[in-house]
Amino acid sequence: MVSNDKYDYIEKLVLARIKPKEEEYSKLRKAFNFIKKHVENVLKENNVKAKVTLQGSFAHDTWLSGDNDLDVFVLFPPDWSIEDLRDKGFNILLEAAKRIGKYEIRYSQHPYVRVYIGDIRADLVPGYEVVSNKDIRTAVDRTPFHTQYVNSKLDDKMRDQVRILKKFLKNLGIYGAEIKTKGFSGYVAELLIIKYGSFRNLLREATNWKHPVYINTLDNEEEFKKIKRLLKQKYPESVLYIPDPVDPYRNAAASVSLRSLAIFVVASRCYLRKPDLVFFFDEQTLNQEIVVESLDNRCLLLVELPLKEKLPPDIIWGEIQRVGDRGAKVLINNDFNVIYWDVWTDEKEKSYILYELDYCEKKNPRLYKGPEYWAKDRVLRFIAKHIEHNAIGPWINMHGQLVSLKKRKYESAQNLLIERSWEYIVTPHFKGLTPKIHVVTRDFLEKIWGQGGISKWLMKSILRRPKWMEKCIE
């Protein structure tokens, strides 16, 4: 059994590296005041009364050192229409952004503006100033109530526990509610620490989780039982249910995928078994030779698609995931066994899908399984079709089922993905594009080695086993 001293030692080392220093606080406060001044000037010029507020992890004081992000919510009068908010409110923020410096327009439920001040990134988001969570009109309006709730529940010690949890989730690759990650949001991390009191207590609970997981974040047990049923109906695909205390009919953990939940549960068990810094800091350097050696007798195909226009990241990731899923179905329907697939995009120029198959080429005839003997008309149709196509068979197997062997239409998975691209490249911003299909070989890896994001993602996808998993058996 691991002593508490060992856990304490590791977690103190982690906290020393991730807790922001006073100069970082000062830098972000100055940036916020600079932004606030410009926004308030534009509001005054337009004779509009609105409140410029700071939200998110900086306002909750659960942010990590080096995360130079600010969430600036500008709350407009509640009697404005949605159109006023989208047009008039957004244009006020856009004008302020132009005066601040470098900026870009982003999209969520409503458009917002991202501004850059040195290495600080700040999102200027329009919303309504509402006095009660019952008056919420947009998703943005809920955020100030989140800030009030979190700050009323967390003390300084718990805030540090949130930081440790966030770093754990980040290192596992499951931090963030966006489509790219489908993981745990910062708010969910805060709710989990509020519920369980500490990082370690949460991990002990998580070792027993099996989906669907329900976590009571409400004070009333009877109310929670009622909410559970309603959340299940509203979010039937969810694997983790955490009622938002600010808006109990909303599942705060709706974004968490089964894969993200599973990674968290297994990593929790492994950390409690063998606490180590590797669970928080992935400082593993990828050895090219090890990656190349792991290619032996494997079929890895990389589908490359260009990005023709600038799009919000959630749109790109959502569409490339759909293309990847449909591509996997095309391969499976043509008798290629898909062992693994994943996607990646630089969000600017290119998107990629990696497939690992049992074989890249299959020269042998394909086995077609037909109906069982008692399915009268279907049996006759199967016999007629396969005799007409000069198949080997049909015959009736030991299970009373008609089967046949026939020459494959596609012997090469690479050719299949090219010739039937119309069948899987169907999303609005990729439809009609011709993919490039790369066979991942030693030569291909040498060509892209060191090319930033694509190189790192591809190497990790080929090796696949995370470093922390080795601690499970030591």
Salt bridges, closest charged atoms under 4 A:
ASP8 OD1 - ARG200 NH2 2.71
GLU11 OE1 - ARG200 NH2 2.88
GLU22 OE2 - ARG29 NH1 3.30
GLU45 OE1 - ARG99 NH2 2.73
ASP61 OD1 - ARG163 NH2 2.66
ASP67 OD2 - LYS170 NZ 2.70
ASP69 OD1 - ARG121 NE 3.35
GLU95 OE2 - ARG99 NE 2.98
GLU104 OE2 - ARG106 NH1 3.03
ASP119 OD1 - LYS27 NZ 3.12
ASP123 OD1 - ARG114 NE 2.69
GLU129 OE2 - LYS51 NZ 3.18
ASP156 OD1 - ARG159 NH1 3.77
ASP160 OD2 - LYS19 NZ 3.12
ASP160 OD1 - ARG163 NH1 3.04
GLU190 OE2 - HIS60 ND1 2.90
GLU222 OE2 - LYS225 NZ 3.72
ASP244 OD2 - HIS146 NE2 2.67
ASP244 OD2 - ARG250 NH1 2.66
ASP247 OD2 - ARG142 NH2 3.23
ASP276 OD2 - LYS471 NZ 3.37
ASP282 OD2 - LYS460 NZ 2.97
GLU283 OE2 - ARG17 NH2 2.69
GLU289 OE2 - ARG442 NH2 3.35
GLU304 OE2 - LYS350 NZ 3.35
GLU304 OE1 - HIS438 NE2 2.78
GLU319 OE2 - HIS429 ND1 2.66
ASP325 OD2 - LYS329 NZ 2.67
ASP335 OD2 - ARG408 NH2 2.96
GLU356 OE1 - ARG298 NH2 2.84
GLU356 OE1 - ARG464 NH2 2.69
ASP358 OD2 - LYS362 NZ 3.16
GLU361 OE1 - LYS363 NZ 3.84
GLU411 OE1 - LYS363 NZ 3.57
GLU411 OE2 - LYS407 NZ 3.29
GLU423 OE1 - ARG420 NE 2.54
GLU470 OE2 - ARG465 NH2 3.55
GLU470 OE1 - LYS467 NZ 3.41
GLU474 OE1 - LYS471 NZ 2.99
